[in-house]
Amino acid sequence: MKDRHAEASRPRASVAKTAAGRTRPHTAGATAQQLLLRAASELFYQEGVRAVGVDAVVERAGVNKMSLYRQFASKDDLVAAYLEEANDCFFGHFDKSIAMHPGEPVRQIAQYFEDLTWRASREGYRGCPFVNVAAEFPDPAHPARQIVARNKAQLIERLTELTSAAGADDPAGLADALALLIEGVYASSQTFGPGCGPIASAPRVAAQLVAAACRQGAAA
């Protein structure tokens, strides 16, 4: 009787039951955050934000729900963290492409489209996470949409820097055209499928746009 009383009096705050009935111990803060973000990134990207509940994220991460709410006050906060991480990854890809040809803006633009075409042709590619989230959250005032808008504005800014360096007659106009082509790659990957003809044509179309807009620079 005494042993049963002692068992009942033990604190249970650090243990949660999984869907299968197993108990799961509390995970330390930094580790829990990393595991949760990784799980959220995989699930949100592949299945959609609205389709995935916090229980699924917790289960994939292998932590308890208390660990989630210690790191993120709500699902919206988790979505925002996912998008911030996706933003870093996006511009990490961008910078990696640009760094391959320092001081050669035309070649940098070409490299970016070659690399984008390769990524968009891989199995399991689900397009742009920011486009996907924008489709799920129609209210432009939603915090997730604000992160989407910031990502796209930053892309235009970075493209304009490149088109200005390339000597385009209308750098902003060329940046807009290239951004439209990038969005077309994202959409085509989901409608025509990864590695489709429209995606494969993107580097060639980008080169044509740059050549037409930078005739003076090309002549020099």
Long-range contacts (C-beta under 8 A, 24 or more apart in sequence): 13-66, 14-64, 14-66, 15-64, 16-64, 16-65, 16-66, 18-59, 19-55, 19-59, 24-62, 24-63, 24-64, 25-64, 26-63, 26-64, 26-66, 26-67, 27-62, 27-63, 27-64, 27-67, 29-70, 29-71, 32-61, 32-63, 32-67, 32-68, 32-70, 32-71, 33-71, 35-61, 35-62, 35-63, 36-61, 36-63, 36-67, 36-68, 36-71, 36-72, 36-78, 37-78, 37-81, 37-82, 37-85, 40-78, 40-79, 40-81, 40-82, 41-82, 41-85, 41-86, 44-79, 44-82, 44-129, 45-86, 45-126, 45-129, 45-132, 46-124, 46-126, 48-132, 48-136, 49-79, 49-82, 49-132, 49-133, 49-136, 49-137, 49-144, 50-136, 54-78, 76-143, 76-144, 79-133, 79-143, 79-144, 80-143, 80-144, 80-147, 82-129, 83-129, 83-130, 83-133, 83-144, 83-147, 83-148, 83-151, 84-147, 86-129, 86-130, 86-151, 87-130, 87-147, 87-150, 87-151, 87-154, 90-130, 90-151, 90-155, 91-154, 91-158, 93-119, 94-155, 94-158, 98-162, 105-162, 105-163, 105-165, 105-166, 106-166, 106-210, 106-214, 106-217, 106-218, 108-162, 109-162, 109-163, 109-166, 109-178, 109-206, 109-210, 110-203, 110-206, 110-207, 110-210, 113-181, 113-202, 113-203, 113-206, 113-207, 114-203, 116-182, 116-185, 116-202, 117-185, 117-199, 117-200, 117-202, 117-203, 120-185, 120-186, 120-188, 120-189, 120-194, 120-195, 120-199, 121-189, 121-194, 121-195, 121-199, 121-200, 122-194, 123-194, 124-194, 125-189, 125-194, 126-189, 126-190, 127-186, 127-187, 127-189, 127-190, 128-183, 128-186, 131-183, 131-186, 131-187, 152-179, 155-179, 155-182, 163-210, 163-213, 163-214, 166-210, 166-214, 166-217, 167-214, 167-216, 167-217, 167-218, 167-220, 168-210, 168-213, 168-214, 168-217, 169-213, 169-214, 169-215, 169-216, 170-213, 173-213, 174-209, 174-210, 174-213, 174-214, 177-209, 177-213, 178-206, 178-209, 178-210, 181-205, 181-206, 181-209
